[in-house]
Amino acid sequence: MADGTRFESNSKEVKAALGKLEKQALRETAKFLRKLIKKTVPVDEGVLKKNVGSWVKGKANEQPVLQIGIYDRARARKKGYPYAYHAHLVQFGTKSMPSTDFLRAPVLNNIDKIRDTQAEFLRQIEDIKANGLPEVEDEEADD
């Protein structure tokens, strides 16, 4: 360019920042929901409460997804917990035991709180759209 003007695209950085904010929002939601689910488990202490976990999945170019559930055998072993083989029996019940909806009910009963949590992070996304990425000063090494 003859006039010395140079175009610089920050679209990759903006997309990365938006993706990080989305994942942060999902992690905050997961933390809240894990606590609620553990309170809903019908046993005061035990294997089932320890095995409640959450995962935020999604590659850099994909929409992140939040999954909440019970650890599988391998993950429970890796974390040092006994496997909660009876989780599905507690959730869905048996002939002699009624079902206890400890996984879905806390989520469905707290949709408004989940939306509020997500909205906090969406406001940060709107700030990025309006003002661009925050300025980061270069660090100077200590002498």
C-alpha positions in Angstrom: 0.0 0.0 0.0 1.4 3.3 -1.0 0.1 5.4 1.9 1.6 3.2 4.6 -1.7 2.0 5.9 -1.8 -1.6 6.9 -4.8 -3.8 7.6 -4.5 -6.2 10.5 -7.2 -8.7 11.2 -7.9 -9.8 14.8 -10.7 -12.1 14.0 -8.9 -15.2 15.2 -8.2 -13.6 18.6 -11.8 -12.4 18.9 -13.1 -15.9 18.0 -10.8 -17.4 20.6 -11.9 -14.9 23.3 -15.5 -15.6 22.5 -14.9 -19.3 22.7 -13.2 -18.9 26.1 -16.1 -16.9 27.5 -18.6 -19.5 26.3 -16.6 -22.2 28.0 -16.3 -20.2 31.2 -20.1 -19.6 31.3 -20.6 -23.4 30.9 -18.1 -24.2 33.6 -19.8 -21.8 36.1 -23.2 -23.3 35.2 -21.7 -26.8 35.8 -20.3 -25.9 39.2 -23.7 -24.6 40.3 -25.6 -27.6 38.9 -23.1 -30.2 40.4 -23.7 -28.8 43.9 -27.5 -28.9 43.4 -27.4 -32.5 42.0 -25.3 -33.7 44.9 -27.8 -32.2 47.3 -30.6 -34.0 45.5 -29.0 -37.4 45.7 -31.2 -39.4 48.1 -28.2 -40.7 50.2 -26.4 -38.4 52.6 -22.9 -39.7 51.8 -21.5 -42.2 49.5 -20.4 -43.3 46.2 -23.1 -41.7 44.1 -22.4 -38.1 45.2 -18.7 -38.5 44.6 -19.4 -39.7 41.0 -21.4 -36.7 39.9 -19.3 -34.9 37.3 -19.5 -32.4 34.4 -17.6 -32.0 31.2 -17.3 -29.0 28.8 -16.6 -30.4 25.4 -15.9 -28.8 22.1 -13.0 -28.2 19.9 -11.8 -24.7 19.0 -13.9 -24.4 15.9 -17.1 -26.0 17.5 -19.8 -24.8 19.8 -18.9 -25.9 23.3 -21.3 -28.3 25.0 -21.9 -29.0 28.7 -22.5 -32.6 29.9 -23.4 -33.5 33.4 -23.7 -37.1 34.6 -22.1 -39.9 36.5 -18.5 -41.0 36.0 -18.1 -44.2 34.0 -16.0 -47.0 35.5 -12.7 -45.9 34.0 -13.1 -42.2 35.0 -14.2 -43.2 38.6 -11.1 -45.4 38.9 -8.9 -42.6 37.6 -10.3 -40.2 40.2 -9.9 -42.8 43.0 -13.6 -43.4 43.5 -15.6 -46.6 43.6 -17.8 -46.9 40.5 -21.4 -45.9 41.1 -22.9 -48.9 39.2 -26.3 -48.2 40.8 -26.8 -44.6 39.5 -29.3 -45.7 36.9 -31.3 -47.6 39.4 -31.6 -44.6 41.7 -32.5 -42.3 38.7 -35.1 -44.5 37.1 -36.1 -46.8 39.9 -36.8 -50.5 40.1 -39.8 -52.7 40.9 -39.1 -52.4 44.6 -37.7 -48.8 44.6 -39.3 -45.6 43.3 -37.3 -43.4 40.9 -35.5 -40.3 42.2 -34.9 -37.8 39.5 -31.7 -36.4 40.9 -30.1 -35.5 37.6 -32.8 -33.8 35.5 -34.9 -32.2 38.2 -32.3 -29.8 39.5 -31.6 -28.6 36.0 -35.2 -28.1 35.0 -36.1 -26.4 38.3 -33.3 -23.9 38.0 -33.5 -22.8 34.4 -33.8 -19.1 35.4 -30.6 -19.3 37.5 -28.8 -21.0 34.6 -30.0 -18.3 32.2 -28.8 -15.6 34.6 -25.3 -17.2 34.8 -25.1 -17.5 31.1 -26.3 -13.8 30.7 -23.4 -12.6 32.8 -20.9 -14.0 30.3 -23.0 -12.9 27.3 -22.6 -9.3 28.6 -18.9 -9.7 28.4 -19.2 -10.9 24.8 -21.2 -7.8 24.0 -18.5 -5.7 25.5 -15.9 -7.3 23.3 -18.1 -6.8 20.2 -18.6 -3.1 21.2 -15.0 -2.3 22.3 -12.9 -4.9 20.8 -10.4 -7.1 22.7 -9.1 -5.5 25.9 -5.7 -3.9 25.5 -2.9 -5.9 27.0 0.3 -4.2 27.8 3.6 -5.8 27.0 5.4 -7.2 30.1 8.9 -6.1 30.8 11.4 -8.5 32.2 12.8 -7.8 35.7 16.4 -6.8 35.6 
